[in-house]
Amino acid sequence: GVYATTLYALSPILRTLTQTISDDTVTAMTIAFLSLHLLLHDYRFVNSADAAFAGSVSLNAAMFVSVLLSSRSSSNVHVALLMCLAVETFALAPRVYRRIRLASMRAHAVTTFAAVL
């Protein structure tokens, strides 16, 4: 409730953030920051029982890309939905996958397979 309402309230601001920036620049920044996300992501977090999450730079890069891409959306609803999906994918999913993996390797394999599909 509060989370979705906040995202929807901020969506007009997020949608207009990059209006003065060219499409080529947004594309280049998206590629650069997604590459940074892939390089710096804490892959040990999901596979280790005692590792603390150390991927804050990676998470910030991924969220920045989400803001860049959502600012090119056509409506406030699209912006809010894309940002919600980004938070779920980049911030919440690694924690859920870790809990699933610690509970059951089979469940982790099924979840990973379903996510890839």
C-alpha positions as CSV (number, residue, x, y, z in Angstrom):
1,G,0.0,0.0,0.0
2,V,2.4,2.7,1.2
3,Y,5.2,1.6,-1.0
4,A,3.0,1.6,-4.2
5,T,1.4,4.9,-3.3
6,T,4.8,6.5,-2.7
7,L,6.1,5.2,-6.1
8,Y,3.0,6.5,-7.9
9,A,3.3,9.8,-6.2
10,L,7.0,10.1,-7.3
11,S,6.3,8.9,-10.8
12,P,5.7,12.4,-12.4
13,I,9.1,13.5,-11.1
14,L,10.8,10.3,-12.2
15,R,9.2,10.5,-15.6
16,T,10.6,13.9,-16.4
17,L,14.1,13.4,-15.0
18,T,15.9,12.8,-18.3
19,Q,13.8,14.9,-20.7
20,T,16.8,17.1,-21.5
21,I,19.2,14.2,-22.0
22,S,19.5,12.7,-25.4
23,D,18.5,9.1,-26.2
24,D,22.0,8.1,-27.1
25,T,23.4,9.3,-23.7
26,V,20.7,7.4,-21.8
27,T,21.4,4.3,-23.8
28,A,25.2,4.6,-23.2
29,M,24.6,5.2,-19.4
30,T,22.2,2.3,-19.3
31,I,24.8,-0.1,-20.8
32,A,27.6,1.2,-18.6
33,F,25.7,1.0,-15.4
34,L,24.2,-2.4,-16.1
35,S,27.7,-3.6,-16.9
36,L,28.8,-2.2,-13.5
37,H,25.9,-4.0,-11.9
38,L,27.0,-7.3,-13.4
39,L,30.6,-6.8,-12.5
40,L,30.1,-5.7,-8.9
41,H,27.1,-7.9,-7.9
42,D,27.6,-9.9,-4.7
43,Y,27.1,-13.4,-6.2
44,R,28.3,-15.0,-2.9
45,F,25.3,-13.6,-1.0
46,V,22.8,-16.2,-2.3
47,N,25.1,-19.1,-2.0
48,S,26.6,-18.5,1.5
49,A,24.8,-19.0,4.8
50,D,26.9,-16.5,6.7
51,A,27.8,-13.8,4.1
52,A,26.4,-10.3,4.6
53,F,25.2,-8.5,1.6
54,A,28.1,-6.4,0.1
55,G,26.6,-5.4,-3.2
56,S,25.4,-1.8,-2.5
57,V,27.3,-0.3,-5.5
58,S,25.8,-2.9,-7.7
59,L,22.3,-2.3,-6.3
60,N,22.6,1.4,-6.8
61,A,23.8,1.0,-10.4
62,A,20.8,-1.2,-11.1
63,M,18.4,1.2,-9.5
64,F,19.9,4.1,-11.4
65,V,19.4,2.2,-14.7
66,S,15.8,1.6,-13.7
67,V,15.3,5.3,-13.1
68,L,16.9,6.1,-16.5
69,L,14.6,3.7,-18.3
70,S,11.5,4.5,-16.4
71,S,12.0,8.2,-17.2
72,R,11.5,7.4,-20.8
73,S,8.1,5.7,-20.2
74,S,4.9,7.2,-21.6
75,S,2.8,7.4,-18.4
76,N,3.1,7.7,-14.7
77,V,1.6,4.2,-14.2
78,H,4.4,2.7,-16.4
79,V,7.0,4.5,-14.3
80,A,5.6,3.3,-11.0
81,L,5.3,-0.3,-12.3
82,L,8.8,-0.4,-13.7
83,M,10.3,1.0,-10.5
84,C,8.3,-1.5,-8.5
85,L,9.6,-4.3,-10.7
86,A,13.2,-3.0,-10.3
87,V,13.0,-3.0,-6.5
88,E,11.6,-6.5,-6.5
89,T,14.2,-7.8,-8.9
90,F,17.3,-6.1,-7.7
91,A,16.7,-5.5,-4.0
92,L,14.3,-8.1,-2.8
93,A,14.8,-11.2,-5.1
94,P,18.4,-11.9,-3.9
95,R,17.2,-12.1,-0.3
96,V,14.3,-14.4,-1.2
97,Y,16.5,-16.6,-3.3
98,R,19.0,-16.9,-0.4
99,R,16.2,-18.0,2.0
100,I,14.9,-20.5,-0.5
101,R,18.4,-21.9,-1.1
102,L,19.1,-22.2,2.7
103,A,15.8,-24.0,3.1
104,S,16.1,-26.4,0.1
105,M,18.4,-26.9,-2.8
106,R,15.6,-28.5,-4.8
107,A,13.3,-25.5,-4.2
108,H,16.2,-23.2,-5.2
109,A,16.7,-25.1,-8.4
110,V,13.0,-25.0,-9.3
111,T,12.8,-21.3,-8.4
112,T,15.9,-20.5,-10.6
113,F,14.5,-22.5,-13.5
114,A,11.1,-20.8,-13.2
115,A,12.8,-17.3,-13.1
116,V,14.8,-18.1,-16.2
117,L,11.7,-19.2,-18.1
